[in-house]
Amino acid sequence: MSREPAWKRDFPISWVDDDAVTRRELTKSLVWVSCASFVANAALALRATLPRAVAGPELKVADQDELEVGGAKVFHYPDEREPCILIRLEGDRFVAFGQNCTHLECPVLYQARTQRLHCPCHEGFFDATTGAVISGPPPRPLPAIVIERRGRELWAVGRRA
């Protein structure tokens, strides 16, 4: 009477099927899956770095002469629930951003002297030219509003994530 190990009784293996996958085939499969995963992650990372403009409704925001250099105007885009701020940085340079801070959605205020947007709730600061976070708790930059000039009129035509 031969004593069979306990693991053979608990985990019976059909030795006929044991050679179905060789080590070489398993390694090739792992390499292909790893390469596919790397390519997919690289594509997603590249896509995340590209600026995306999302078209929205067209809305007249202001006339060019309404704002003096260093002035700001609050408007709502794409609907009444989302406040935005239009800023005239220079004579012919206008930018617009969502007015809610990306930390806890307090309204940001434009400081013309320093060309920064200030969130007074938790002392967050954003660059008024790009919307990028300068300091404080905000985790993301402000969403940019695409402004198009039509003659002397300024129109909001979309958002840039």
FIZA-617589 format. One line per 2 residues: number of its first residue (from 0); their letters; for each residue x, y, z of C-alpha. Coordinates in pm, 1 decimal. Example, Ala and Ser with C-alpha at 12.3 -4.5 7.8 and 13.67 -1.06 7.14 Angstrom:
BEGIN
0 = AS = 1230.0 -450.0 780.0; 1367.0 -106.0 714.0 $
end
This chain:
BEGIN
0 = MS = 0.0 0.0 0.0; 153.3 332.2 -116.4 $
2 = RE = 97.0 639.4 85.5; -30.6 921.5 -132.2 $
4 = PA = 51.6 1276.8 -12.3; -242.9 1467.3 134.3 $
6 = WK = -217.7 1746.8 -122.3; -277.8 1499.1 -406.7 $
8 = RD = -602.8 1392.7 -246.9; -709.4 1752.7 -176.7 $
10 = FP = -602.5 1891.8 -514.5; -628.4 1620.8 -775.7 $
12 = IS = -454.5 1720.7 -1100.2; -520.9 1564.8 -1433.5 $
14 = WV = -164.7 1501.1 -1552.7; -286.4 1476.4 -1910.5 $
16 = DD = -377.3 1846.2 -1909.4; -58.3 1947.6 -1728.7 $
18 = DA = 135.9 2015.0 -2049.3; -134.4 2236.7 -2207.5 $
20 = VT = 55.9 2558.6 -2124.6; 432.4 2561.3 -2122.5 $
22 = RR = 641.2 2809.7 -1931.0; 745.5 2971.5 -2256.0 $
24 = EL = 382.8 3022.7 -2365.4; 290.9 3166.5 -2026.6 $
26 = TK = 586.5 3405.8 -2040.8; 494.7 3517.6 -2394.0 $
28 = SL = 137.3 3582.3 -2281.2; 256.3 3785.9 -1983.4 $
30 = VW = 486.5 3993.5 -2206.2; 203.7 4067.1 -2454.5 $
32 = VS = -38.7 4163.3 -2177.7; 225.0 4386.3 -2015.3 $
34 = CA = 299.9 4560.2 -2347.0; -70.4 4615.4 -2417.5 $
36 = SF = -121.9 4754.8 -2067.8; 175.0 4991.8 -2108.4 $
38 = VA = 47.9 5121.7 -2444.2; -303.7 5174.2 -2305.9 $
40 = NA = -172.8 5364.0 -2001.4; 58.1 5577.0 -2216.7 $
42 = AL = -234.3 5667.6 -2444.3; -451.8 5763.4 -2146.2 $
44 = AL = -172.9 5972.3 -1993.6; -115.4 6155.0 -2322.2 $
46 = RA = -486.5 6217.9 -2363.4; -508.4 6362.7 -2012.2 $
48 = TL = -233.6 6618.2 -2085.4; -396.3 6756.1 -2398.9 $
50 = PR = -625.3 7054.6 -2347.8; -980.8 6977.6 -2444.9 $
52 = AV = -1227.9 7240.1 -2552.1; -1590.8 7147.3 -2507.2 $
54 = AG = -1829.2 7342.0 -2725.1; -2121.0 7496.1 -2546.4 $
56 = PE = -2394.1 7744.1 -2616.3; -2288.3 8079.0 -2755.3 $
58 = LK = -2350.2 8365.4 -2513.7; -2265.3 8733.5 -2551.3 $
60 = VA = -2072.5 8824.5 -2237.0; -1980.7 9189.2 -2283.5 $
62 = DQ = -1877.3 9462.4 -2520.4; -1503.8 9520.9 -2535.4 $
64 = DE = -1542.2 9877.3 -2403.6; -1738.5 9768.9 -2093.4 $
66 = LE = -1420.6 9665.2 -1912.2; -1119.0 9881.5 -1851.2 $
68 = VG = -774.5 9717.4 -1834.1; -757.6 9534.1 -1502.1 $
70 = GA = -1137.2 9515.3 -1479.7; -1348.9 9206.2 -1425.6 $
72 = KV = -1709.8 9111.3 -1487.2; -1912.5 8820.0 -1349.2 $
74 = FH = -2139.6 8632.3 -1590.4; -2305.9 8290.6 -1595.7 $
76 = YP = -2209.0 8021.3 -1846.0; -2332.7 7776.7 -1977.0 $
78 = DE = -2636.7 7826.8 -1751.1; -2746.0 8036.0 -1453.2 $
80 = RE = -2603.2 7789.9 -1199.4; -2238.6 7837.5 -1301.5 $
82 = PC = -2081.9 8179.0 -1233.2; -1779.4 8280.3 -1439.1 $
84 = IL = -1546.7 8577.4 -1437.1; -1426.7 8772.1 -1742.2 $
86 = IR = -1099.6 8964.5 -1697.7; -936.1 9223.3 -1920.7 $
88 = LE = -564.2 9169.8 -1867.1; -438.6 9407.4 -2136.5 $
90 = GD = -584.1 9624.9 -2408.9; -674.7 9335.0 -2639.0 $
92 = RF = -633.6 9039.2 -2402.2; -936.6 8891.3 -2231.0 $
94 = VA = -960.0 8566.9 -2031.7; -1248.4 8397.9 -1853.1 $
96 = FG = -1268.7 8124.3 -1591.1; -1527.3 7948.1 -1382.1 $
98 = QN = -1563.1 8157.5 -1066.5; -1599.3 7867.5 -821.5 $
100 = CT = -1279.0 7762.9 -645.3; -1183.8 7401.8 -715.5 $
102 = HL = -1139.3 7338.0 -342.3; -1484.1 7399.3 -189.8 $
104 = EC = -1648.8 7614.4 -459.8; -1619.4 7951.0 -286.9 $
106 = PV = -1625.6 8239.3 -537.8; -1284.9 8366.6 -645.2 $
108 = LY = -1214.0 8738.7 -673.0; -980.3 8910.6 -918.4 $
110 = QA = -687.6 9113.7 -781.3; -570.4 9341.1 -1063.4 $
112 = RT = -254.4 9458.1 -885.3; -108.3 9105.8 -862.5 $
114 = QR = -299.3 8952.2 -1157.1; -422.3 8672.1 -934.8 $
116 = LH = -758.7 8523.6 -850.1; -806.9 8493.5 -473.9 $
118 = CP = -1031.3 8249.1 -290.4; -1097.4 8421.1 44.7 $
120 = CH = -1246.3 8111.2 211.3; -918.1 7919.2 249.2 $
122 = EG = -658.8 8158.8 103.8; -620.9 7986.8 -232.6 $
124 = FF = -461.8 8175.8 -521.5; -483.9 8117.6 -897.9 $
126 = DA = -287.6 8274.6 -1184.8; -524.3 8511.2 -1365.6 $
128 = TT = -359.6 8448.8 -1703.1; -389.9 8067.8 -1701.6 $
130 = GA = -614.2 7971.4 -1409.1; -334.3 7754.4 -1264.0 $
132 = VI = -308.8 7706.0 -887.5; -41.7 7927.1 -730.0 $
134 = SG = -92.2 7836.6 -363.8; -339.1 7712.3 -109.1 $
136 = PP = -562.5 7408.2 -93.1; -720.8 7409.0 -443.2 $
138 = PR = -639.0 7074.2 -609.8; -698.1 7176.7 -973.4 $
140 = PL = -678.8 7486.7 -1192.1; -992.3 7686.0 -1266.5 $
142 = PA = -1184.9 7572.1 -1576.2; -1122.9 7814.2 -1863.0 $
144 = IV = -1406.0 7960.1 -2067.3; -1333.1 7998.5 -2439.5 $
146 = IE = -1386.4 8363.7 -2533.9; -1428.8 8466.2 -2896.2 $
148 = RR = -1415.9 8825.5 -3015.9; -1674.3 8925.2 -3277.7 $
150 = GR = -1608.6 9282.6 -3373.3; -1632.9 9473.8 -3042.9 $
152 = EL = -1834.6 9198.2 -2871.6; -1701.5 8917.9 -2649.2 $
154 = WA = -1878.3 8580.9 -2669.7; -1842.2 8269.8 -2454.0 $
156 = VG = -1843.1 7969.8 -2689.8; -1722.0 7675.8 -2480.4 $
158 = RR = -1519.6 7542.3 -2189.6; -1163.8 7415.3 -2176.0 $
160 = A = -1100.5 7145.1 -1919.7 $
end
